[in-house]
Amino acid sequence: MAESNFRRALLMSEGSYSIFIASPIAWVFLVLTLITLLGPVVGDAIKKKRKA
């Protein structure tokens, strides 16, 4: 279902990926995704730095 909607969005935007970052809501989701993915890595780096 997600793949079909992804394809539909690309067709509507004529192949431009900018449709996924055009609205403020999209930016919120992008930032939340980055925090979720990078949070553990940054947390581990901070813990290692405190121990050293």
ABEGO torsion letter per residue (X at the ends): XAAAAAAAAAAAAGGBAAAAAABAAAAAAAAAAAAAAAAAAAAAAAAAAAAX
